[in-house]
Amino acid sequence: MTTPSPDTPGVRVLPPLIYAGLFAVGYAVHRPLPVRLWGDPPPVARVVGWGLVASGVLLAAGAVVLFRRAGTTPNPTRPTTALVIHGPYRFTRNPMYLGLGLCYLGATLLVNSVWPLALFPALIVLVRRWVIAPEEAYLARKFGAEYRAYQARVRRWL
């Protein structure tokens, strides 16, 4: 956890830790109480799982590259210096979190467990409350009408 400065969204837990933490909890529950998605996973489940992981990594990494090129940080505990609204940001305001979600769902298919999938709705709620809500309020304060216009034009997730 970090302590927010006045020029940050006030996010205290890094988003990848939320995703990894909930996945770890789901997998930890699976160990003593194995409930599988399929008895014997069909080959397509592995293909889809790896496809989701690869797509998620590419989406999130591409968004990070755009932040770096814009001269700002993707770290939500640090000050933002630029508003990035091109690339995948034309379709979703949160491509990094969407990418992490795709990785989470792909990994769920790969480990063939119901438990991480059962925690996915809680994950979305936590990311929305702990990360997205403070980020959106911060960006609206910092970038004003430009950010509000972007919010009106582009959906939060998809």
C-alpha positions in Angstrom: 0.0 0.0 0.0 1.1 3.5 -0.7 0.1 6.9 0.8 -1.4 9.2 -1.8 0.0 12.7 -2.5 -2.4 15.6 -3.2 -1.8 15.3 -7.0 -2.8 11.6 -7.4 -6.0 9.7 -7.6 -5.5 8.4 -4.1 -5.3 4.8 -5.2 -3.8 2.8 -2.3 -3.5 -0.7 -3.8 -1.9 -1.3 -7.2 -4.5 -2.9 -9.6 -2.3 -5.9 -10.6 -2.1 -6.8 -6.9 -5.9 -6.8 -6.7 -6.2 -9.1 -9.7 -3.4 -11.4 -8.6 -4.6 -11.4 -5.0 -8.2 -12.5 -5.8 -6.9 -15.1 -8.3 -4.6 -16.5 -5.6 -7.5 -16.6 -3.1 -9.6 -18.5 -5.7 -6.8 -20.9 -6.4 -6.0 -21.4 -2.7 -9.7 -22.4 -2.1 -9.5 -24.7 -5.1 -6.6 -26.7 -3.5 -8.6 -28.2 -0.6 -12.0 -27.9 -2.4 -11.5 -28.6 -6.0 -14.5 -27.7 -8.1 -13.6 -27.8 -11.8 -15.1 -26.0 -14.7 -14.9 -29.3 -16.7 -14.0 -32.8 -15.6 -11.6 -33.3 -18.5 -11.1 -29.8 -20.1 -11.8 -29.8 -23.8 -8.8 -28.8 -25.9 -10.6 -25.6 -26.9 -10.5 -24.5 -23.2 -6.7 -24.4 -23.3 -6.7 -22.6 -26.6 -9.2 -20.0 -25.4 -7.4 -19.7 -22.1 -4.1 -18.9 -23.7 -5.8 -16.7 -26.2 -7.4 -14.6 -23.4 -4.1 -14.4 -21.5 -2.2 -13.3 -24.7 -4.9 -10.8 -25.6 -4.9 -9.4 -22.1 -1.1 -9.0 -22.0 -1.1 -7.3 -25.4 -3.9 -4.9 -24.5 -2.5 -3.9 -21.1 1.1 -3.7 -22.4 0.0 -1.6 -25.4 -1.8 0.8 -23.1 1.3 1.1 -20.9 3.4 1.9 -24.0 0.9 4.7 -24.9 1.2 6.2 -21.4 5.0 6.1 -21.7 4.9 7.8 -25.1 2.7 10.5 -23.7 5.2 11.1 -21.0 3.0 10.0 -18.1 3.0 7.0 -15.8 0.6 4.1 -15.8 1.0 3.9 -12.0 -2.2 5.2 -10.4 -0.4 6.1 -7.2 1.7 8.8 -9.1 0.6 12.1 -10.6 -0.8 12.0 -14.2 0.7 14.5 -16.6 -1.3 13.7 -19.8 -4.7 12.4 -20.8 -4.3 9.4 -23.2 -7.4 9.0 -25.4 -6.1 7.3 -28.5 -5.4 3.6 -29.4 -7.5 1.3 -27.3 -8.6 4.3 -25.2 -11.0 5.1 -28.1 -13.0 2.0 -27.1 -12.5 1.7 -23.4 -11.4 4.1 -20.7 -9.6 1.2 -18.9 -7.7 -1.0 -21.3 -5.1 -1.9 -18.7 -7.8 -3.2 -16.3 -9.7 -4.9 -19.1 -6.4 -6.6 -20.2 -5.8 -7.7 -16.6 -9.4 -9.1 -16.5 -8.8 -11.0 -19.8 -5.6 -12.5 -18.2 -7.5 -13.4 -15.1 -10.3 -15.2 -17.0 -7.8 -17.0 -19.3 -5.8 -18.2 -16.3 -9.1 -19.4 -14.7 -9.7 -21.5 -17.8 -6.1 -22.8 -17.7 -6.3 -23.9 -14.0 -9.8 -25.3 -14.6 -11.3 -24.0 -11.4 -14.7 -22.5 -10.5 -13.3 -20.5 -7.5 -11.4 -17.8 -9.4 -14.4 -17.4 -11.7 -16.7 -17.1 -8.7 -14.5 -14.3 -7.3 -14.5 -12.4 -10.6 -17.6 -10.3 -9.8 -16.0 -9.2 -6.5 -12.8 -8.4 -8.4 -14.7 -6.0 -10.7 -16.5 -4.4 -7.8 -13.1 -3.9 -5.9 -11.3 -2.5 -9.0 -14.3 -0.2 -9.6 -14.4 1.1 -6.1 -10.7 1.1 -5.1 -9.2 2.2 -8.4 -11.5 3.4 -11.1 -13.7 5.7 -9.0 -10.8 7.6 -7.5 -9.0 7.8 -10.8 -12.1 9.1 -12.6 -12.7 11.8 -9.9 -9.0 12.8 -10.1 -8.9 13.0 -13.9 -12.1 15.1 -13.9 -10.5 17.5 -11.4 -7.2 17.6 -13.2 -8.4 17.7 -16.9 -11.9 19.2 -16.4 -14.1 19.5 -19.5 -11.7 17.5 -21.7 -11.9 14.4 -19.5 -15.7 14.8 -19.0 -16.2 14.9 -22.7 -14.0 11.8 -23.0 -16.1 10.1 -20.3 -19.3 10.9 -22.3 -17.8 9.5 -25.5 -16.1 6.3 -24.3 -17.4 3.5 -22.0 -15.7 2.6 -18.8 -15.1 -1.1 -19.8 -16.4 -1.9 -23.3 
